Amino acid sequence: MTEEVEALRRQGRARVLGVVAVIVAVALAVWFVNHDPGPGPVVDCGDLDADPAAELPHDRHCTLKATVETPLVLTMGREDEAAMDEATRKAGLRYFVKLPGPVVAALPGGRPDVEGFKRETEHLKGFRVEGVGRVFDPDREKGYGGTATALRRAFELPEGPMRVFDAADRPE
């Protein structure tokens, strides 16, 4: 009878280990699918005025320098009409402007340097974009399909790779 009891115990242990292995495998699979590695390090994307053909990575935070090429500004978002100061009133706006190469910048409304330049010149041509932001391909970004088409038309960009530099998107 002791051999039979030992055999039953071995079978029980094997079943428990099998169940534990399945639970661990499922937990690892769920973690792997839901794991967000974060924005990664901020890379240097260079100066587009010096190298307009620079390859900009998709979905990365980087430092970028460039000068706005055209007076055309596409404004998206809404102003807060109830706000008393300009920065708060325009905080919900994004100004899309053309940079060198197939690159468009999304500048945050309400930012003092952007609003000051825009107030003086009535456009943003010549404004120097410098700083950290997020670069992405609008054709691959969820919810940007129509925006990508509008930007291509407005700025007469050819079909093909295009990037948006969102100066308001900063790594945490």
N, C-alpha and C positions, 0 to 999 in steps of 0.2 A: 504494500500500500504506500510506502514512503516513496517508491519510484514513481508511482502514479501521481502523488501529491507534488513531487518535484517537477514532473512533466507539466502538470497544470500550472504551476507557478511560473515556469519558463514561458509557457504560452501566454500567460497573463502579462508578464513583463514585456514580451515581444509586442503584444497588442498595445500596451500603454506607450511604449517607445514609438510605435508606428503612428499613433494618434498625436503624440507630442511632435514628431517630425513633420506631420502634415500641418499642424497649427503653426509651427515655426516657419515653414515654407510659405504658407498663406500670409502670415504677418510680414515676412520679408518682401513678398510680391506687392502687398498693399503699400508698404513703406516706399518701395522703389518707384511705383507708379505715382504716388503723391508727393514724393520728395522734391522740394524746390531748392536747388543748390544756391539760390540767391543771385544777385546781380554780377558776382565775380568782381575782379579788380577793375579799377578805372584805368583804361588804356589811353595812350596818346594817339589821337587820330590826325594830328598834324595841322598844317596851315593850308587850307584849300586855295588861297590866293597864290601860293607858291607851287602847289601841285593839285590842279583841279581834277586830275584823273585818278586821285588816290582811291584805293579800294577801302571802303568803310564797312566794318563788320555789321551784321544784322544783330539786333537785340543786345547791344553792349553799351555800357556807360563809358564815355570817353571825354577827353578834353579836345576841343576843336577851336580853330581860329579861322575866320573867313569874313569877307566883306559882302554886304548885300549888294546884288548887281543891278536890280531894277527898282523903279519907284512903285511898282505894283505891290500892294499889300492886300492879301485875302484875309478878312477878319471872320473868325468863327467864334461862337459862344454868345453870351449875353452880358450886358452891363447891368449892374445893380443900381437902378435909378434912384433908390432911396438912400444910397450911401452919400455921405457928405464930402469925403475926400476922393481924389482921382484914383489913387492906388486901390482903394477898396471898391470903388465903382467899376473899375476895369479889370479887376482880378479874375473874372470869369471869361475873359477874352483870350484868344490865341491869334497872333498875327503870323500868317504864313508868308515867308519872303524867299526869294530865289538867291541861292549861294552859287559859287562856281561849281561847274560839273552838274551832274544830275542830282543835285542836293537842294532840298528845301528846308528852311529852319522854321520851327514853330516857337515863336517868342512869346513869353507870358505878358499879357496885358497887365498894366498897373505897375510894372517894374520901373523905377524912377529913370534909369538911363534910357530905356526904350521910349517911354512916354515923353521925356525931355527932348530927345532927338526928333521924335515924330512931331511934337508941337512946334519945334523950330523950323523944320523943313517941310512939313505936311506930308511926308513919306518917310521911308526908311532906307532909300538908296544911299549907300556909303556908310551905313551903320556897321560898326565892327562887332561881330559876334565873337565873343571869347569866353570860354569857360567850360564847365562840365554839363553834360546832358546825355540823353539816351539816343542812340542811332538805331533806326529800324527801317526795314523794307515795308512800305505801306501795303504792298501786294500780298505780303505774308502775315500782316498784322490783323488780328480779328477786329472787324468793325471799320476798317479804313479803305475798303474797296472803292466806295463812291468818292471818298476824299482823294484817293490816289488819282482817279480819273479826272476830277476837277483840277487838281494841281497840275497834272500833265497838260491839260487844255489851257489853263490860265498862263502858265509859264512856258508854254510851247516846248515841252520836254518830249524827246523821242520815246517810243516804246522801248522797253528794256529795263535794266536795273536802275532803280531810283532809291534814294534814301531820304529820310526825314530826320533832322536833328532837333529833338525836343529839348529846348533849353530849360524847361520847367521841371523835367523829370530828373531827379537827383537820386543817387544811390542812398539807401538808408544808412 
